Amino acid sequence: MAEGGPRIVRRTFGSGEAQVRLPSRSSSPARELLKRFLLAVGLLLVLTLIVYLDRDAYADHAAGDGVSFIDALYYATVTMTTTGYGDITPVLPHARLINVFLVTPIRIAFLVLLVGTTVEVLASQGRQALRDSRWRKKMRNHTVVIGYGTTGQSATATLLRGETPTDRIVVIDTDSLAVAAANRHGLAAFEGDATSRELLHRAELPKAREVIITVGRDDTAILATLTVRQLNRGAHVVVAVRDSLNVPLIRQSGADAVVTSSDAVGRLMGLSSISPQLGEVIEDLLAAGEGLEVTQRLVRPEEEGRRPDDLEGEKVVAIVRNRTLRRYYELGEDTLRTGDELVVIRKATGARVTRVE
């Protein structure tokens, strides 16, 4: 479902349910198993060489023709696995001492490695299941981003710049590369179809505060919006569409806000062509970290009773009161109240002020 591109790589456990993939720096299970396999093979080869180089101290009671390299490998194998058929045995005293002080520790090390690997695999699955359970229990009022392509990544970056913690954002995408990218960015993620009710339940979507849908197809966006709205009627749902003709369908499906990506880009390009300065200002407002920025915040206690025009360092363009948006030209002589939310334009955090002399 990635829009143009970008591990929870889907993991299936005994229950058949995909578990959340949380960011991690640990090595992969496959790499750990490969390392242990190579170590076991190394122990086997060491034991084989010990027997073969001292082959005159061993007797083959079955064939009676001496100990070849194959015989040494065979002896090492049955010895390390504690099978011990007894057809090849050390007959000289020094060979028996080597078996006591060298071969036996190698055999024990192999058994510890074998048992340890088995326990580690079981324990790893248990830890993952426990981690998955703990993650779900604490997931409340979070943001679910469906589709982690270019648009989804940009929306998520904006949330993070707005001080939304990384552990309050969950990504869902059908592309494993997108899921891997989300993990690299410190986000929990799922790989799968976002129109699947089961997957959305696994992402704790019914408890989410906000859902951002940025999939690559409008029909998929409509179906995802319908499914999301069925599971969570109170969440704020923002959907990106490509064709403006589909905006009414998206709104009827339950979206609270719809952004037409192609129209927005086209309008910005047109404004930049007609009036380069106007296009530059709009692009400045959309870009974060420099110049101007648009943000929404609650009224501070010391601002209660003041008029919007009296605020310093910010320009109030709208007020959200009782969930109703009132633009600056609709405010009249209103004063700010506790609980109001202000939509303001201000200097971006960290931006430099250039003075014209």
N, C-alpha and C positions, 0 to 999 in steps of 0.2 A: 504494500500500500504506500510505499515511499513515493513521494511526488518527485520524480526525477532522480532518485538516488538515496542516500543512506538508506556485550553479546548478551536482552535475554535470548540466546539461541534456544529454540524450543527444546525443553528437557522433559522427557517423559519418565515418570517413576511408576511404581507399582500400581497406583491408582489410575494411571493414564492421563493425569492432569498436567498441563504445562505449568511449571513453577517459575516464579519471578527470578529474573537474572539481575543480581545486584552488582554494582561495580566492584571489582576485585583486582588486586595486583598479584595474586598467587598464581603459580604455574598451573597449567591445565592438567586434568587427570590423565590424559593420554601421554603427556610428557613424563609424568611421574611413573606411570606403568612402564614406559619404555626404559627409563633409567633403572628401574628395579629388575626388569628383564635382562638388560645388558649386564647388570651386576651379578645376577644368577648365572648367566652364561660364563662370565669371567671366573667365578668360583669353580664352575665345572671344568673349565680349561686348565686352571691352576692345578686342580686335583689330578686331572688326566696327565699333565706333564710330570707331576711328582711321581706318579706310578710308572709312567713310561721310561723316565730317565733312570729309575731304579728297578727296572723290570726283572733283572736277574735275581732280585730278592723276593720275587713273587712266583707262585706256582699255579698253573692252570690244571686243576684236577680233572676237568672234563675232557679236554682235548690232549693235554700232555705235550703240547708242542711249543711251549714258551708263551710269553706275553707280548703281543703285538700292540700297535697303537690303538687299533680297534678294541682289543681286549682291555687296554688301559681306559679308554673312553667308557666301555661297558662297565668296568669295575667302579669307575668314578660315579657313573650314573646310579647304579644300584646301591652304592654306598651312601651317596648324598640323599637319596630318597628313602634310606633305611630299609630297602627291600632285602639286600644281603642274601643272595642265593648260596654263597659259600663255595662256588666252583673255582673262584680265583681268590687266593689268600696270601698274605705276607708270611714268609717262612723264616726269614732271617731276623735276628733280634733287633737290628737297627731299623728295619722296615716296620716292625711292630711298634717300636718307639715313635717312629714318624707318624704312624696311624693314631697313636694315643695323643701325642702333643700337637699334631698339625692337622691331620685328616679329620679327627673328631671335632675340633673347633670349627673347621670349614663346614662340616655337616650341620653343626648346630647353627652356624650363621645362615646357612641356606634355609633351614627350617624356620628360623626367626623371620627371615626375609619373606618366605612363603606365607606364613601365618600373619605377619605384619601387613602384607599387601592386602590379604583378604579382609582383615579387620579395618584397615584404612579405607577400603572401598565402602564397606558397610557403614563405618562411622561417618564418612564423607556424605553419603546419602542422608544419613540421619541428621547431620548438622545442617545440610541444605534444607531439609524438610522443616527443621526447627526454626532456622533463620527465616524461611518462607512464612511460617505461621506467625512469628513475632512481627514481621513486616506488615502482615495483613491486619493484625490486631491494632497497630498504632496508626494505620492509614485512615485519616479523617480529614475532611475539608481540603483535600489535595486537588491538584490539577492533572487531568488526563489529556495527553497530547496524542491524537490519533493521526499518524502519518508524520514521519520524521525526515521529510525531504528538505528542499531548500526553504520552503515557506515554514514548515514545522520547526526547523532549526532556528530560523530567524525569530519566530514567535517565542520559542523557549529561551533564546538568548535575551530577549526583551524582558521576559518574566524574571530571569536571574538578575538582570541589571536593576529590576524593580525590587530587589531584596527578597524574592521568593526563594526559600531554601531548596537546594537540590533534592533533599529527601522528601519534598512535598510535590514532586513532579514525577509522573509515570508516563512512559512512552509505549505506544502500541504501533507495530508496523509489520507488514508481511515480509519485508526484505531483511535478511539476516545482517547485511552490511549496515543498514540503517540502525538496527538494534545494537550492533557492535559500536557504531558511532555514538549512540546515546550512552552506552556504558563508559566509553572513553571520556565523555563529558560529565561523568559522575552521576548519571541518572539510572534509576531502575527501569527495566523495560521488558516487554513481552513480544515474542514473534508470533504472529497469527492474524487471522481475519477479524477486524474490528466489528464486523456485523454479527459475530458469534456472541450470543448472550452468555455462554459459558465463560468465554475469554474475558468479557467485560466484567463479569462477576469476579473472576480471579484478580482483575486489576482494581477491585473494590470501587468500581464506578458508581454503584448506588450510593456511596458515601462521599462522592467527589463534590467539591464546591464549584468547579469550573471544568468545562470540556472544550478543547480546541480541536477542530476537525480540519485537517489540511491534506486530504487525499488527492490523488491525481485525476480522478474521474468524478463528474458531477452526479452520475447515477449512484455511484458508491457512496458519495457524500450524503445523498438523500436517504439511502437505506441505513447508513450509519447513524444519521441524525434521528430517524424514527426509532431505531433500536435503543439509542442512548436515552431518548425522551421517555420511552416505556420504562426503562430501569430507574431513571432519576428525573422526577418532574421538577425538582427545585434547583438543579444546577444551572449555571449560566453557560449557554452553549453558543460558541462562536464557530462559524463555518466559512471556509474559503471555497469559492466556486470560480469556474473559468468563464462560463457564459452567463451574462446578466439575465437572459431569458429564464434561467432556472432559479433566480432569486425568490420569486413567489412560492415555488414548490418547496424550497428549503425552509422558508418561513412557515409554511403550512405544516411542514414536518416537525416543527418545534424549535427551530433555531431562534435565539434571542438577537443575534447580530450576524449579518452576512457581509462578507467582504468579497467583492468581485475583483480578482487579481488582475485580469487582463484589462478591464476598464480603468482600474487605478493606475496601472503602469502607463497605459495609453494616455490618460489625462495628464499625468505628470510630464510625459514627453511632449505633449501638445503645449502645455503651459511653459515648459522650458524653451520651446521653440518660439512661441509668441513673445514671452517676457522672460528672458533668462534669469533676471533677478528674482522674480516671483517663483520660478521653478526651483531656484537655489534655496530660497527661504523654506519652501515646502519640504524639499529634500533634507534640509537642516533639521526641521521639526521631526521628521521621521527617523533620522539617524540619531543614535544615542552616544553620549560620551563627549560631545563637543558642540559648541554653538548653543542653539536653543533646543529645548525639549518640551514636550507636552506630557503632563502627568496629572493624576487624580489623587487627591488626598483628603483626609478628614479635616474639618475645622478645628484649630487648636483652641484650648480654653481661653487664652489671652485675646483671641480674635473674635470671640462671641460679642455681638452687639455692634461690631464695626461694619462699615459698608465695604463692599468688594473693592471699590476703587481706592480705599485707604491702605490696602496691603502694600508693603514695600518689597521690591525685588521680584514680584510676580504680577502677571496680568491674568485676572479671572475672566475666562471666556464662557463659563457655564457653571451652574450649581445643580447638584442632584439633591433634591429634597423629597422625602417620602417616595423614593424610587421614581420620581418624575424629573426629567431633564429640563432645566430652564436656562436658555441662552442669555448672554449678557444683555441683549436688547429687550429681554422680557423681565428683567429684574426690577426695574423702576428704582424706588427708594428702599428696597428691602435691605435689611441688615442680616448679618450672618447669625445662624443659630447652631446650638449644639446638635450634632448628628448630621449636619450638612456635609456634603462632599463637594470639593471644589475641583473643577477642571481648569488648570492653570498653565500658562506658558512662562517658562523661567530659563535662566541660564543653566546649561547642563553642568552637572557636578564635574569639577576638574577643568572646565573650559576656561580659556584665558580671555580677559577683556582687552580689546584693542581700542585705545583712545585715539581719536582723530583730533589733531591740533589745528 
